[in-house]
Amino acid sequence: MSLVHSLIARIRSEEDGQGLAEYALILALIAIVAIVALIFLGGQVSTILSTVGNSI
């Protein structure tokens, strides 16, 4: 019976790590979206920054 209790306690303690892993996955997804956006919009952003830099 104590083996069952120790397994239940171990599963409960691993749930805290699960929340952290979910946050890490969300951050990774946001980073991937930001990288893809920079790849597709990089030329436009560079042009805008060059225009602003030249006007200063």
C-alpha positions in Angstrom: 0.0 0.0 0.0 2.9 2.4 0.7 4.1 1.8 -2.8 0.8 3.1 -4.2 1.0 6.2 -1.9 4.6 6.9 -3.1 3.5 6.6 -6.8 0.6 9.0 -6.2 2.9 11.5 -4.4 5.4 11.3 -7.3 2.7 11.9 -9.9 1.4 14.9 -7.9 4.9 16.4 -7.7 5.4 16.0 -11.4 2.4 18.2 -12.2 4.3 21.3 -11.2 6.8 20.6 -13.9 4.1 20.1 -16.4 2.9 23.7 -16.0 6.5 24.9 -16.6 6.8 22.7 -19.7 3.5 24.2 -21.0 4.9 27.8 -20.5 8.1 26.7 -22.3 6.1 25.4 -25.3 4.1 28.6 -25.5 7.3 30.7 -25.4 8.8 28.5 -28.1 5.7 29.0 -30.3 5.9 32.7 -29.9 9.5 32.7 -30.8 8.9 30.7 -33.9 6.1 33.0 -35.0 8.3 36.1 -34.4 11.2 34.5 -36.5 8.8 33.7 -39.3 7.4 37.2 -39.2 10.9 38.7 -39.4 11.8 36.5 -42.3 8.8 37.6 -44.3 8.7 41.2 -43.2 12.5 41.8 -42.8 12.9 43.6 -46.1 10.0 46.1 -45.3 11.3 46.7 -41.8 14.8 47.3 -43.2 13.5 49.8 -45.7 11.5 51.7 -43.0 14.5 51.8 -40.7 16.7 53.1 -43.5 14.3 55.8 -44.4 14.0 56.9 -40.7 17.8 56.8 -40.4 18.4 58.8 -43.5 15.8 61.5 -42.5 17.6 62.0 -39.2 
